[in-house]
């Protein structure tokens, strides 16, 4: 078993969370009025990474409950980028890329992915990531390793699939667990253990990236940002609700006055 394996210490969404914390560290504190009215605490850059982190955390929690017959790693370094999730079980080896599509429409047309009317290269990225994983594991084990590319769309509002992409499985976060568990057996336990051992070794992966922060410190910092985002969202909701109630009361009073004038 390789000894240089700190991948076990990586948490789901670690790279995205680190990017959020880094982006937020350069933002000036919100003013009193901004806090009262629930202005978002996220910077433009932080907002994009925040959605990604939330999506990866959700998918990570799904993968972590697959059971002891599966091995899951998060944030596997692939050089200049990292793979969101790596999973190996008797059903095979899977390179999993996540896109947070909460409450937006998605269109899939071959390699073209459109999320909320914006082009996204996640399908191509998932295929390329699977290729890097297959190459890295194959070199480490000196054998051919088949890796399935999986793109997970987190809680989309609606999906329109015009043409299925080549060599990439597209699933929603609701479908992921059942699909993995229902996939046909392709390997025995020894194969899984061998591939798992190679996957957790830093030396297997190209240009290993050092974690910017320890997982515990990073989680604490991200939770603080998450709390601020949730608080701001709740304040905006309360202000909108108050405005709707005030408008309803004003309309009711106005109608009552007009009705009284007509009657008299």
Residue pairs with C-beta under 8 A, 6 or more apart in sequence:
1 197
2 197
2 198
2 200
2 201
2 202
2 203
2 204
4 201
4 202
4 203
5 200
5 201
5 202
6 202
6 211
7 73
7 75
7 76
7 199
7 200
7 201
7 202
8 73
8 200
9 211
9 215
10 73
10 74
10 75
10 76
10 211
10 215
11 17
11 60
11 74
11 75
11 215
11 218
11 219
12 56
12 57
12 59
12 60
12 61
12 63
12 64
12 74
12 75
12 84
12 85
13 52
13 53
13 54
13 55
13 56
13 57
13 60
13 74
13 75
13 84
14 74
14 75
14 211
14 215
14 218
15 75
15 82
16 49
16 50
16 52
16 53
16 56
17 49
17 53
17 218
17 219
17 221
17 222
18 211
18 212
18 213
18 218
19 45
19 46
19 49
19 52
19 53
20 42
20 46
20 49
20 50
20 53
20 222
20 225
21 213
21 218
21 221
21 222
21 225
22 212
23 42
23 43
23 45
23 46
23 49
24 41
24 42
24 43
24 46
24 225
26 43
27 41
27 43
27 46
30 39
30 41
35 232
35 235
36 235
37 235
37 236
37 239
38 231
38 232
38 233
38 234
38 235
38 236
38 237
38 238
38 239
39 232
40 47
40 229
40 232
41 225
41 228
41 229
41 232
42 50
42 225
42 229
46 225
50 225
50 229
51 100
51 102
52 98
52 100
53 222
54 100
54 102
54 154
55 98
55 99
55 100
55 102
55 154
55 173
56 74
56 84
56 85
56 98
58 154
58 155
58 173
59 84
59 85
59 96
59 98
59 152
59 154
59 173
59 176
60 72
60 74
60 85
62 173
62 176
62 177
63 70
63 72
63 85
63 87
63 96
63 176
63 177
64 72
65 177
66 72
66 87
66 89
66 177
66 180
66 181
69 89
69 90
69 189
69 192
70 87
70 88
70 89
70 180
71 87
71 88
71 89
71 192
71 196
71 199
72 85
72 86
72 87
73 85
73 86
73 87
73 199
73 200
74 84
74 85
74 86
75 82
75 83
75 84
76 82
76 83
76 85
76 86
76 133
76 199
76 205
77 83
77 202
77 205
77 206
77 207
77 208
77 209
78 129
78 132
78 133
78 136
78 205
78 206
79 132
79 205
79 206
79 207
80 207
81 125
81 129
82 209
83 95
83 96
83 97
83 129
83 132
83 133
84 96
84 97
84 98
85 96
85 98
86 93
86 94
86 95
86 96
86 133
86 199
87 93
87 94
87 96
87 180
88 94
88 192
88 195
88 196
88 199
89 180
89 187
89 192
90 185
90 186
90 187
90 188
90 189
90 192
91 180
91 181
91 183
91 184
91 185
91 186
91 187
92 146
92 147
92 148
92 183
92 186
92 187
93 133
93 134
93 137
93 145
93 146
93 147
93 148
93 195
94 147
94 148
94 149
94 150
94 180
95 126
95 129
95 130
95 133
95 147
95 148
95 149
95 150
96 126
96 150
96 151
96 152
97 122
97 125
97 126
97 129
97 149
97 150
97 151
97 152
98 151
98 152
98 154
99 113
99 115
99 120
99 122
99 151
99 152
99 153
99 154
100 154
100 155
101 115
101 116
101 153
101 154
101 155
101 156
101 157
102 154
102 155
102 156
103 155
103 156
103 157
104 115
104 116
104 156
104 157
105 116
105 117
105 156
105 157
105 158
105 159
105 160
106 113
106 114
106 115
106 116
106 153
106 156
106 157
106 158
106 159
106 160
107 113
107 114
107 159
107 160
107 161
107 162
108 123
108 159
108 160
108 161
108 162
108 163
108 164
108 165
108 170
109 161
109 162
109 163
110 162
110 163
110 164
110 165
110 166
111 123
111 124
111 165
111 166
112 119
112 123
113 119
113 120
113 121
113 122
113 123
113 151
114 120
115 156
122 151
123 151
123 165
123 168
123 170
126 149
126 150
126 151
126 168
127 149
127 165
127 166
127 167
127 168
129 149
130 147
130 148
130 149
130 167
130 168
131 147
132 206
133 145
133 147
134 145
134 146
134 147
136 204
136 205
136 206
137 145
137 147
137 195
137 198
137 199
137 204
138 144
138 145
139 204
140 198
140 201
140 203
140 204
141 194
141 195
141 198
145 195
146 186
148 169
149 167
149 168
149 169
150 168
150 169
150 170
150 171
150 176
151 165
151 168
151 169
151 170
151 171
152 171
152 172
152 173
152 176
153 159
153 170
153 171
153 172
153 173
154 172
154 173
155 172
155 173
155 174
156 172
159 172
161 170
164 170
169 179
171 179
187 195
198 204
202 208
211 218
212 218
213 221
